[in-house]
Amino acid sequence: MNVVRPATLFALAWLASGCTVGEGEGWVRSDRLYVEDCWNGAFDLDPDFFGANPYREESLLIRIQRGDNIEEQSDGLTVLVNDLQELRQNLNTPVKVGLPVGVSPPGVPVTPVADAPKVSLSVYLHNSCHVQNAVVYSMSGTITFKSLFNGDPNEDDAEERLTEASFEASFADPRRVAINAEADPEATSVVRGYFRFYFQRGQPAQPFP
């Protein structure tokens, strides 16, 4: 599988802007989450860390996680939001989610996508499962933002710093599920979640990787 990690795109901006302090509320659950050689059963993330990393007020990388350790040593959810300002104009409207740009099944070259998804999600279980590929990606589904941080790390207005959203999406390893083909029922998991937190700029004690 070809993978370009979304977090890499934000690394320099993250170091420059500092991290959020992680306070918020929410949940991420699945009746049956499947991650090959890692997890196959009910799942409850029970998150207690909520962070957001803006990029030029154009994109936003959200991390919902259990604990504030680095991603490679934690379980969590990432939400990559593109076209941030456009989505802020369409709050309370379900937005389709899909594979992030740079992720494709085997044999499918990574090429520019004309209609790339505006939101992509991934669930990672690096703490629970010590395997090479403990990540599944959103293949389909929707997310609805009730509020969305405007991306300005110096914003003073609390309402402009608030992000609140709920989602329901099918997750899978693209190596097992081909795009636009019938999903492998064993390899596909439905994950639901909700999160609400204010962006709070802080010192980068636990930065994104």
C-alpha positions in Angstrom: 0.0 0.0 0.0 1.2 3.5 -0.9 1.0 5.7 2.1 1.8 9.4 2.6 1.1 10.1 6.3 -1.2 13.2 6.6 0.7 14.3 9.8 3.9 14.8 7.8 2.3 17.7 5.9 1.8 19.5 9.1 5.0 18.8 10.9 6.7 22.2 10.4 3.6 24.2 11.0 2.9 22.2 14.2 6.4 23.0 15.6 6.0 26.6 14.8 2.5 27.1 16.2 2.7 24.9 19.3 0.3 22.1 20.4 -3.1 22.2 22.0 -3.4 21.2 25.6 -5.8 18.3 24.9 -8.9 19.2 26.9 -12.3 18.2 25.5 -15.0 15.5 25.5 -16.1 12.8 23.1 -16.2 9.1 22.3 -15.1 6.7 19.4 -16.7 3.3 19.3 -17.4 0.3 17.1 -19.4 -2.9 17.7 -16.7 -4.7 15.8 -13.4 -3.1 14.8 -11.2 -5.2 12.6 -7.4 -4.5 12.2 -5.6 -7.4 10.7 -3.3 -9.3 13.2 -4.3 -6.7 15.8 -7.9 -6.4 16.7 -11.2 -8.1 16.0 -14.1 -7.2 18.3 -15.9 -4.4 20.2 -13.9 -1.2 20.6 -14.2 1.8 22.8 -11.4 4.4 22.5 -12.4 6.3 25.6 -10.4 9.3 24.6 -9.1 12.0 26.9 -6.8 14.0 24.6 -8.2 16.3 21.9 -5.9 18.4 19.8 -5.9 20.3 16.5 -3.2 21.5 14.2 -4.1 24.2 11.7 -2.2 24.8 8.5 -2.5 28.3 7.0 -6.2 28.5 7.9 -6.7 26.1 5.0 -6.6 22.6 6.6 -6.9 21.1 10.0 -5.5 17.9 11.5 -7.5 16.8 14.5 -6.2 14.1 16.8 -8.6 12.3 19.3 -6.6 10.0 21.5 -6.3 8.0 24.7 -3.4 9.7 26.5 -1.2 12.5 25.3 1.8 10.4 24.1 3.1 10.5 20.5 0.9 8.8 17.9 3.3 5.9 17.4 2.8 4.8 21.0 -0.9 5.5 21.3 -4.4 4.5 20.2 -6.5 7.2 18.6 -8.3 8.8 15.7 -7.1 11.4 13.2 -9.4 13.6 11.2 -7.8 15.5 8.3 -10.0 18.4 7.2 -9.3 20.0 3.8 -11.0 23.2 2.4 -11.5 24.4 6.0 -13.2 27.7 5.2 -15.6 26.1 2.8 -16.7 23.5 5.3 -17.1 26.3 7.9 -19.7 27.8 5.6 -21.7 24.5 5.5 -22.0 23.5 9.1 -24.6 21.0 10.1 -24.4 19.4 6.7 -23.1 15.8 6.4 -19.8 15.7 4.5 -18.6 12.6 2.7 -15.4 11.1 4.0 -13.0 8.8 2.1 -9.4 7.8 1.7 -6.8 10.6 2.3 -4.7 11.7 -0.6 -1.6 9.6 -0.9 -3.2 6.4 0.3 -4.2 3.8 -2.3 -4.6 0.0 -2.6 -1.8 -2.1 -4.1 -1.4 -1.7 -7.8 -3.1 1.6 -7.9 -0.6 4.4 -8.4 -0.8 7.6 -6.3 -2.0 10.3 -8.7 -3.6 13.7 -8.3 -7.3 13.4 -7.5 -9.7 15.9 -9.0 -12.4 15.3 -6.5 -10.5 14.4 -3.3 -12.5 13.9 -0.1 -12.7 17.0 2.0 -12.4 14.9 5.2 -10.4 11.7 5.8 -10.3 9.7 9.0 -8.0 7.0 10.3 -8.0 4.8 13.4 -4.7 3.7 14.8 -3.9 1.2 17.5 -0.2 1.5 18.0 -0.4 1.0 21.8 -2.8 -1.9 21.8 -1.3 -3.7 18.8 2.5 -3.8 18.3 2.3 -4.6 14.6 3.6 -2.8 11.5 0.2 -1.8 10.1 -2.1 -1.0 13.0 -4.1 1.6 11.0 -7.4 1.5 9.2 -8.7 4.3 7.0 -12.2 5.8 6.3 -13.5 4.3 3.0 -16.9 5.8 3.1 -19.4 7.5 5.4 -20.1 11.0 6.6 -19.1 13.5 9.3 -21.2 16.5 10.4 -19.6 19.5 11.9 -21.7 21.6 14.2 -18.8 24.0 14.8 -15.3 24.1 13.3 -12.2 25.9 14.5 -11.3 28.7 12.0 -7.6 27.7 11.9 -6.2 30.9 13.3 -3.9 29.9 16.3 -4.1 33.5 17.6 -8.0 33.6 17.6 -9.4 35.2 20.8 -13.1 34.5 20.2 -13.9 31.2 21.9 -16.7 30.3 19.5 -14.3 30.5 16.6 -12.0 28.1 18.4 -14.7 25.5 19.0 -14.8 22.2 17.0 -17.8 19.9 17.5 -18.6 17.0 15.2 -20.2 13.5 14.9 -19.4 10.9 12.4 -20.3 7.4 11.2 -17.9 5.8 8.7 -16.7 2.5 7.3 -13.0 1.8 8.0 -10.7 -0.7 6.4 -7.2 -1.5 5.2 -7.1 -0.5 1.5 -4.9 -3.5 0.8 -7.9 -5.7 1.5 -10.7 -3.6 0.2 -10.5 -2.2 -3.4 -12.0 1.2 -4.1 -15.4 1.0 -5.9 -15.6 -2.7 -5.4 -17.8 -4.7 -3.1 -16.3 -4.4 0.4 -14.9 -7.5 2.2 -17.4 -7.8 5.1 -14.8 -9.3 7.4 -12.3 -6.5 6.8 -14.7 -3.5 7.0 -15.7 -1.9 10.3 -18.3 0.7 11.1 -17.0 3.3 13.6 -19.0 6.0 15.1 -17.9 9.0 17.2 -18.4 12.4 18.6 -16.0 15.1 19.8 -16.1 18.6 21.1 -13.2 20.8 22.2 -11.8 24.3 22.0 -8.4 24.9 20.4 -6.0 26.0 23.1 -2.5 26.9 22.0 0.2 25.6 24.4 3.8 24.6 24.5 4.7 21.5 22.4 5.3 19.1 25.2 3.7 16.3 23.2 3.8 17.3 19.6 2.4 15.4 16.7 5.1 13.1 15.1 
